[in-house]
């Protein structure tokens, strides 16, 4: 059982996420995809422990993890900022698969977890990266964010070479975030043809990096600000969950 303290920012029934996720109400509860966690204090509904499907979000500070999770769950739960790092602790939004069913005080849930950003400072990274290692081992889906307008991938290279367990590659989805900030930037409400072309070039450039040479990796570019490809990412997450549950 993982022993990592995670602050729960929001809880509700899985129904709130919409029809795409309702298949989770009928999954085989004995699946090894569920990971064992426990509440520090007994939950208000009487639960003492939980079996969880974790969807975790990793990336450098300021890459938009919190904004992206807010879009995916359609709730402004995770704090966001344009000028400073907001996520200093592990935070989650949890969705019960059997909200009205108590089984030996055990809850079943889908959890969206926002991990602190990489690259804030060396002291912070030392602690954060251990959290990342531990959570990666417990993850059903791993979302790793690159940023559309950044060219320096030294932090990404360090992460994939030293922190990421490549045995979990099948759980990984790489996201190019803040797609609307790629050149040439415009004030339009949609991406220009040139921006889309440059995003494809960006994707191919990142995929060619030596630190990602460990298998075929799912890629998608998104913009939380313009609501671009959020549904596509959601579908990829659901496909990953279904695949892992069927194993």
Residue frames relative to the residue before (quaternion, step in Angstrom):
aa qw qx qy qz dx dy dz
X 1.0000 0.0000 0.0000 0.0000 0.00 0.00 0.00
X 0.4503 -0.6886 0.4968 0.2761 3.56 -0.85 0.92
X 0.1798 -0.7815 0.5912 0.0861 3.55 -1.02 0.84
X 0.3481 0.7075 -0.5186 0.3306 3.54 0.51 1.27
X 0.3456 -0.7433 0.5334 0.2088 3.58 -0.74 1.01
X 0.0202 -0.7990 0.5994 -0.0436 3.55 -0.70 1.13
X 0.3547 -0.7413 0.5351 0.1957 3.57 -0.83 1.02
X 0.2588 -0.7686 0.5687 0.1368 3.57 -0.66 1.12
X 0.2123 -0.8127 0.5350 0.0910 3.57 -0.50 1.21
X 0.8131 0.0516 0.0369 0.5787 3.57 1.10 -0.66
X 0.0059 -0.7787 0.6273 0.0028 3.56 -1.14 0.72
X 0.1858 0.7567 -0.6155 0.1186 3.54 -1.12 0.72
X 0.6300 -0.5036 0.4148 0.4212 3.54 -1.33 -0.01
X 0.6272 -0.5635 0.3915 0.3686 3.59 -1.16 0.64
X 0.5280 0.6511 -0.4036 0.3666 3.61 1.16 -0.51
X 0.6174 0.5928 -0.3451 0.3853 3.58 1.06 -0.74
X 0.6418 0.5386 -0.3206 0.4418 3.60 1.21 -0.48
X 0.5944 -0.5966 0.3584 0.4028 3.59 1.22 -0.17
X 0.7495 -0.4668 0.2658 0.3870 3.52 -1.35 0.31
X 0.5712 0.6210 -0.3868 0.3722 3.61 1.09 -0.60
X 0.7441 0.4237 -0.2146 0.4699 3.56 1.07 -0.72
X 0.4709 0.7216 -0.4277 0.2731 3.59 1.22 -0.17
X 0.5172 0.6365 -0.4213 0.3873 3.61 1.20 -0.35
X 0.5987 0.5980 -0.3539 0.3982 3.58 1.17 -0.56
X 0.5838 0.5809 -0.3789 0.4220 3.59 1.19 -0.35
X 0.7459 0.3786 -0.2023 0.5094 3.58 1.26 -0.35
X 0.3977 0.7323 -0.4797 0.2749 3.61 1.21 0.25
X 0.5692 -0.5728 0.4662 0.3613 3.53 -1.29 0.43
X 0.3657 -0.7881 0.4553 0.1945 3.56 -0.41 1.23
X 0.6262 0.5367 -0.3425 0.4500 3.58 1.23 -0.27
X 0.3836 0.7537 -0.4658 0.2605 3.60 1.28 -0.02
X 0.4757 -0.6807 0.4868 0.2709 3.55 -1.01 0.86
X 0.4920 0.6552 -0.4350 0.3733 3.61 1.25 -0.13
X 0.6127 0.5296 -0.3495 0.4711 3.59 1.15 -0.53
X 0.1861 -0.7788 0.5917 0.0934 3.57 -0.96 0.91
X 0.4678 -0.7093 0.4703 0.2384 3.54 -1.06 0.83
X 0.0539 0.7677 -0.6351 0.0654 3.55 -0.91 1.02
X 0.1947 -0.7757 0.5803 0.1538 3.57 -1.23 0.14
X 0.4713 -0.6368 0.5320 0.2990 3.52 -1.28 0.51
X 0.5215 -0.6281 0.4734 0.3308 3.58 -1.01 0.79
X 0.7573 0.1059 -0.0578 0.6419 3.52 1.10 -0.85
X 0.6223 -0.5347 0.3918 0.4163 3.58 -1.12 0.54
X 0.5042 -0.6756 0.4588 0.2807 3.56 -0.89 1.01
X 0.6365 -0.5619 0.3775 0.3697 3.57 -1.17 0.59
X 0.6829 0.4473 -0.2842 0.5028 3.59 1.21 -0.45
X 0.6405 -0.5558 0.3133 0.4275 3.56 1.29 0.10
X 0.4908 0.6661 -0.4333 0.3572 3.58 1.24 -0.10
X 0.2324 -0.7637 0.5868 0.1357 3.55 -1.10 0.75
X 0.8001 0.0699 -0.0173 0.5956 3.57 1.12 -0.65
X 0.2264 -0.7862 0.5657 0.1029 3.54 -1.27 0.26
X 0.2310 -0.6979 0.6526 0.1833 3.51 -1.28 0.52
X 0.0695 -0.8647 0.4925 -0.0709 3.52 -0.47 1.28
X 0.2430 -0.6812 0.6682 0.1746 3.49 -1.30 0.66
X 0.1535 -0.8312 0.5323 0.0462 3.58 -0.38 1.25
X 0.0930 -0.7257 0.6792 0.0588 3.55 -1.00 0.95
X 0.0630 -0.8456 0.5299 -0.0127 3.58 -0.28 1.25
X 0.2467 -0.7711 0.5794 0.0944 3.54 -1.16 0.79
X 0.0196 -0.8087 0.5828 -0.0775 3.54 -0.67 1.24
X 0.3464 0.7232 -0.5572 0.2158 3.56 -1.11 0.66
X 0.6684 -0.5041 0.3574 0.4139 3.53 -1.27 0.18
X 0.6627 -0.4998 0.3919 0.3968 3.52 -1.31 0.45
X 0.8241 0.2417 -0.1842 0.4781 3.58 -0.92 0.93
X 0.5276 0.6559 -0.4007 0.3617 3.58 1.25 0.23
X 0.6012 -0.6424 0.3302 0.3417 3.60 1.25 0.14
X 0.2422 0.7919 -0.5278 0.1889 3.60 1.11 0.57
X 0.6891 0.4987 -0.2920 0.4373 3.56 0.80 -1.04
X 0.6470 0.5180 -0.3139 0.4632 3.58 0.97 -0.87
X 0.6590 0.5204 -0.3091 0.4465 3.55 0.99 -0.84
X 0.6507 0.4950 -0.3292 0.4724 3.60 0.93 -0.80
X 0.6128 0.5506 -0.3481 0.4475 3.58 0.98 -0.80
X 0.6549 0.5054 -0.3078 0.4700 3.58 0.99 -0.83
X 0.6832 0.5097 -0.2964 0.4309 3.57 0.87 -0.95
X 0.7566 0.3453 -0.2067 0.5154 3.58 1.00 -0.75
X 0.3749 -0.7672 0.4463 0.2678 3.57 1.37 0.00
X 0.6105 0.4808 -0.3663 0.5118 3.55 1.06 0.90
X 0.3416 -0.7157 0.5654 0.2266 3.60 -0.99 0.77
X 0.1158 0.8345 -0.5170 0.1514 3.53 0.44 1.30
X 0.7534 0.3675 -0.1920 0.5104 3.55 0.88 -1.02
X 0.4759 -0.6926 0.4690 0.2719 3.57 -0.84 1.02
X 0.0981 -0.7919 0.6020 0.0300 3.56 -1.01 0.87
X 0.0152 -0.7842 0.6203 -0.0010 3.55 -1.25 0.49
X 0.4235 -0.7071 0.5117 0.2425 3.56 -1.12 0.74
X 0.8058 0.3167 -0.1330 0.4824 3.59 1.16 -0.39
X 0.7999 0.1782 -0.1456 0.5542 3.63 1.13 0.00
X 0.5794 -0.5733 0.4523 0.3619 3.52 -1.29 0.42
X 0.2365 -0.7998 0.5395 0.1158 3.58 -0.81 1.02
X 0.7287 0.4424 -0.2464 0.4611 3.57 0.94 -0.86
X 0.0159 -0.8161 0.5755 -0.0494 3.56 -0.37 1.31
X 0.7510 0.2452 -0.1489 0.5948 3.58 1.27 -0.33
X 0.5910 -0.5320 0.4509 0.4054 3.54 -1.30 0.18
X 0.0154 -0.8084 0.5866 -0.0473 3.57 -0.82 1.03
X 0.0564 -0.8178 0.5725 0.0145 3.56 -1.09 0.65
X 0.2053 -0.6849 0.6743 0.1848 3.47 -1.45 0.29
X 0.1319 -0.8390 0.5279 0.0081 3.57 -0.55 1.19
X 0.1227 -0.7955 0.5929 0.0235 3.54 -1.01 0.94
X 0.3484 -0.7731 0.5007 0.1739 3.55 -0.53 1.26
X 0.3560 -0.7262 0.5509 0.2058 3.54 -0.98 0.92
X 0.7762 0.1333 -0.0652 0.6128 3.58 1.17 -0.59
X 0.1068 -0.8659 0.4870 0.0414 3.51 0.64 1.20
X 0.7643 0.3567 -0.1887 0.5029 3.59 1.03 -0.74
X 0.6458 0.5010 -0.3229 0.4771 3.57 1.29 0.09
X 0.0839 -0.7839 0.6145 0.0299 3.56 -0.66 1.10
X 0.0205 -0.7938 0.6069 -0.0329 3.53 -0.80 1.05
X 0.8078 -0.2034 0.0786 0.5477 3.55 -0.24 1.30
X 0.6235 -0.5819 0.3059 0.4231 3.53 1.08 0.93
X 0.4956 0.6491 -0.4120 0.4040 3.52 1.19 0.71
X 0.2075 -0.7836 0.5768 0.1010 3.59 -0.81 1.03
X 0.2004 -0.7307 0.6352 0.1498 3.55 -1.25 0.55
X 0.1147 0.8344 -0.5249 0.1232 3.58 -0.74 0.96
X 0.3431 -0.6480 0.6337 0.2467 3.48 -1.47 0.27
X 0.0823 -0.8252 0.5587 -0.0040 3.57 -0.75 1.06
X 0.2000 -0.7358 0.6368 0.1145 3.56 -0.98 0.95
X 0.0822 -0.8434 0.5306 -0.0212 3.58 -0.44 1.23
X 0.2117 -0.7691 0.5976 0.0807 3.55 -0.83 1.12
X 0.1544 -0.8019 0.5738 0.0626 3.57 -0.49 1.21
X 0.6017 -0.5727 0.4045 0.3826 3.62 -1.08 0.65
X 0.5702 -0.6371 0.4115 0.3157 3.54 -1.09 0.78
X 0.4460 -0.6627 0.5385 0.2684 3.53 -1.19 0.70
X 0.7928 0.3729 -0.2367 0.4199 3.56 -1.19 0.56
X 0.3758 0.7281 -0.4969 0.2859 3.58 1.21 0.34
X 0.6978 -0.3103 0.2026 0.6130 3.54 0.97 -0.99
X 0.6930 -0.5148 0.3059 0.4015 3.58 -1.23 0.47
X 0.6580 0.5190 -0.3165 0.4445 3.58 0.96 -0.88
X 0.6705 0.4867 -0.2952 0.4758 3.56 0.93 -0.91
X 0.6487 0.5458 -0.3224 0.4212 3.56 0.93 -0.92
X 0.6012 0.5837 -0.3646 0.4062 3.58 1.00 -0.77
X 0.7055 0.4206 -0.2526 0.5114 3.56 0.98 -0.84
X 0.6662 0.5295 -0.3113 0.4229 3.56 0.84 -0.98
X 0.6824 0.5104 -0.3064 0.4242 3.58 0.85 -0.93
X 0.6047 0.5215 -0.3640 0.4795 3.59 1.12 -0.52
X 0.6114 0.5278 -0.3444 0.4785 3.58 1.05 -0.72
X 0.6395 0.5306 -0.3226 0.4533 3.56 0.98 -0.87
X 0.6473 0.5222 -0.3219 0.4524 3.59 0.88 -0.91
X 0.6903 0.4879 -0.2823 0.4536 3.55 0.85 -1.00
X 0.6959 0.4757 -0.2848 0.4564 3.58 0.89 -0.89
X 0.5836 0.5755 -0.3731 0.4348 3.60 1.08 -0.66
X 0.6553 0.5152 -0.3104 0.4569 3.57 1.01 -0.80
X 0.7288 0.4157 -0.2244 0.4957 3.59 1.17 -0.57
X 0.5448 0.6790 -0.3642 0.3308 3.60 1.29 -0.13
X 0.3616 -0.6790 0.5965 0.2287 3.51 -1.23 0.66
X 0.7758 0.0331 0.0037 0.6301 3.57 1.05 -0.87
X 0.1637 -0.7746 0.6075 0.0641 3.57 -0.99 0.94
X 0.1118 -0.7802 0.6145 0.0363 3.57 -0.66 1.14
X 0.0435 -0.7979 0.6012 0.0005 3.58 -0.62 1.13
X 0.2411 -0.8112 0.5251 0.0900 3.55 -0.71 1.15
X 0.1254 -0.6830 0.7148 0.0833 3.46 -1.19 0.91
X 0.3248 -0.7396 0.5425 0.2306 3.60 -1.20 0.19
X 0.5751 -0.6635 0.3671 0.3070 3.54 -0.87 1.05
X 0.7784 0.3621 -0.1818 0.4794 3.60 0.96 -0.82
X 0.6033 0.5404 -0.3710 0.4543 3.61 1.20 0.40
X 0.2327 -0.7963 0.5481 0.1061 3.56 -0.96 0.93
X 0.6206 0.5430 -0.3420 0.4506 3.58 1.20 -0.46
X 0.0497 -0.8240 0.5641 -0.0192 3.58 -0.57 1.18
X 0.2765 0.7915 -0.5076 0.1987 3.60 1.15 0.49
X 0.6531 0.4989 -0.3149 0.4747 3.60 1.02 -0.79
X 0.6321 0.5254 -0.3246 0.4680 3.57 1.04 -0.79
X 0.6409 0.5294 -0.3161 0.4572 3.56 0.98 -0.89
X 0.6467 0.5091 -0.3183 0.4703 3.58 0.95 -0.88
X 0.6566 0.5286 -0.3191 0.4332 3.56 0.89 -0.94
X 0.7398 0.4287 -0.2514 0.4537 3.58 0.69 -1.04
X 0.6873 0.4712 -0.2878 0.4719 3.60 1.12 -0.53
X 0.8131 0.2973 -0.1160 0.4869 3.59 1.10 -0.64
X 0.7608 0.3576 -0.1859 0.5086 3.59 1.14 -0.51
X 0.7145 0.4635 -0.2619 0.4539 3.57 0.79 -1.02
X 0.3029 -0.7307 0.5868 0.1732 3.54 -0.97 0.95
X 0.3553 -0.7861 0.4690 0.1891 3.56 -0.37 1.26
X 0.5171 0.6133 -0.4242 0.4201 3.58 1.25 -0.10
X 0.6757 0.4627 -0.2816 0.5000 3.57 1.30 -0.30
X 0.2855 0.8144 -0.4724 0.1791 3.58 1.27 0.28
X 0.6390 0.5442 -0.3389 0.4250 3.60 1.02 -0.71
X 0.6629 0.5032 -0.3028 0.4644 3.60 1.22 -0.35
X 0.5963 0.6439 -0.3172 0.3593 3.57 1.31 -0.30
X 0.0206 -0.7325 0.6799 0.0281 3.52 -1.20 0.80
X 0.2093 -0.7717 0.5891 0.1173 3.59 -0.79 1.03
X 0.1307 -0.8025 0.5820 0.0140 3.54 -0.85 1.07
X 0.2238 -0.7153 0.6443 0.1519 3.56 -1.00 0.88
X 0.1766 -0.8367 0.5153 0.0565 3.54 -0.24 1.31
X 0.8169 0.2506 -0.2027 0.4783 3.53 -1.39 0.26
X 0.0395 0.8569 -0.5095 0.0681 3.53 0.94 1.01
X 0.6222 0.5675 -0.3415 0.4173 3.60 1.11 -0.62
X 0.6546 0.5263 -0.3160 0.4412 3.61 1.24 -0.25
X 0.4830 0.6418 -0.4610 0.3772 3.57 1.21 0.10
X 0.5369 -0.6306 0.4556 0.3265 3.56 -1.11 0.70
X 0.6076 -0.2240 -0.7613 -0.0318 1.54 -2.12 1.41
X 0.4165 -0.7322 0.4869 0.2309 3.58 -0.64 1.17
X 0.0430 -0.7884 0.6137 0.0060 3.56 -1.01 0.84
X 0.4900 -0.6480 0.4931 0.3113 3.57 -1.28 0.18
X 0.3941 0.7344 -0.4669 0.2955 3.56 1.27 0.23
X 0.5098 -0.6472 0.4771 0.3060 3.56 -1.28 0.33
X 0.7441 0.2601 -0.2096 0.5785 3.55 1.27 0.21
X 0.5966 -0.5763 0.4162 0.3725 3.56 -1.22 0.40
X 0.4402 -0.6686 0.5304 0.2792 3.54 -1.12 0.72
X 0.6691 -0.4816 0.3736 0.4252 3.56 -1.27 0.29
X 0.6568 0.5107 -0.3105 0.4599 3.58 0.97 -0.86
X 0.6327 0.5222 -0.3340 0.4641 3.60 0.99 -0.76
X 0.6462 0.5126 -0.3199 0.4662 3.59 0.96 -0.83
X 0.6397 0.5169 -0.3202 0.4701 3.57 1.01 -0.81
X 0.6808 0.4878 -0.2865 0.4653 3.58 0.96 -0.87
X 0.6168 0.5323 -0.3431 0.4676 3.57 1.14 -0.58
X 0.6217 0.5148 -0.3376 0.4843 3.58 1.07 -0.68
X 0.6373 0.5103 -0.3218 0.4794 3.59 1.01 -0.78
X 0.6338 0.5300 -0.3200 0.4637 3.57 1.03 -0.85
X 0.6529 0.5175 -0.3123 0.4565 3.56 0.91 -0.91
X 0.6866 0.4810 -0.2863 0.4639 3.58 0.86 -0.94
X 0.6199 0.5393 -0.3373 0.4595 3.57 1.10 -0.71
X 0.6769 0.4787 -0.2988 0.4727 3.60 0.88 -0.90
X 0.6502 0.5323 -0.3192 0.4381 3.59 0.94 -0.87
X 0.6708 0.5144 -0.2914 0.4478 3.57 1.15 -0.62
X 0.4808 0.6812 -0.4378 0.3362 3.60 1.25 -0.23
X 0.5733 -0.6336 0.4055 0.3246 3.54 -1.00 0.88
X 0.6607 0.5325 -0.3219 0.4199 3.60 1.03 -0.70
X 0.6952 0.4190 -0.2856 0.5095 3.61 1.26 -0.09
X 0.4676 0.6879 -0.4336 0.3464 3.55 1.24 0.30
X 0.4965 0.6429 -0.4601 0.3584 3.58 0.49 1.16
X 0.8171 -0.1330 0.0501 0.5587 3.59 1.07 0.62
X 0.6111 -0.5292 0.4343 0.3973 3.53 -1.34 0.09
X 0.1029 -0.8305 0.5474 -0.0039 3.56 -0.53 1.25
X 0.4608 -0.6611 0.5221 0.2792 3.55 -1.03 0.83
X 0.0367 -0.7860 0.6171 -0.0045 3.58 -0.97 0.94
X 0.1061 0.7600 -0.6395 0.0470 3.53 -1.20 0.64
X 0.2517 -0.7362 0.5967 0.1965 3.59 -1.08 0.64
X 0.0821 -0.8076 0.5840 0.0004 3.56 -1.05 0.81
X 0.0996 -0.7328 0.6616 0.1237 3.50 -1.39 0.25
X 0.3195 -0.7438 0.5571 0.1853 3.56 -0.59 1.15
X 0.6265 0.5676 -0.3266 0.4228 3.56 1.07 -0.79
X 0.7845 0.2875 -0.1469 0.5295 3.59 0.93 -0.90
X 0.4144 -0.7299 0.4525 0.3013 3.58 1.31 0.09
X 0.3513 0.7433 -0.4830 0.3013 3.57 0.95 0.95
X 0.8700 0.0219 -0.0716 0.4874 3.56 -0.90 1.10
X 0.3176 0.7407 -0.5282 0.2673 3.60 1.12 0.48
X 0.6615 0.5002 -0.3012 0.4707 3.56 0.97 -0.86
X 0.6276 0.5327 -0.3386 0.4557 3.60 1.04 -0.74
X 0.6464 0.4989 -0.3189 0.4813 3.58 0.98 -0.82
X 0.6209 0.5434 -0.3360 0.4542 3.57 0.96 -0.84
X 0.6598 0.5047 -0.3081 0.4636 3.60 0.94 -0.87
X 0.6394 0.5197 -0.3246 0.4644 3.58 1.03 -0.76
X 0.6270 0.5288 -0.3297 0.4675 3.57 1.02 -0.81
X 0.6734 0.4974 -0.2909 0.4631 3.57 0.88 -0.97
X 0.6359 0.5235 -0.3270 0.4633 3.60 0.99 -0.81
X 0.6365 0.5203 -0.3260 0.4668 3.59 1.01 -0.79
X 0.6516 0.5169 -0.3150 0.4572 3.56 0.90 -0.94
X 0.6702 0.5043 -0.3018 0.4532 3.58 0.87 -0.95
X 0.6511 0.5241 -0.3155 0.4492 3.57 0.96 -0.87
X 0.6917 0.4792 -0.2765 0.4642 3.56 0.89 -0.96
X 0.6452 0.5157 -0.3226 0.4623 3.57 1.05 -0.72
X 0.6809 0.4972 -0.2888 0.4535 3.59 1.11 -0.62
X 0.5492 0.6321 -0.3939 0.3790 3.59 1.22 -0.26
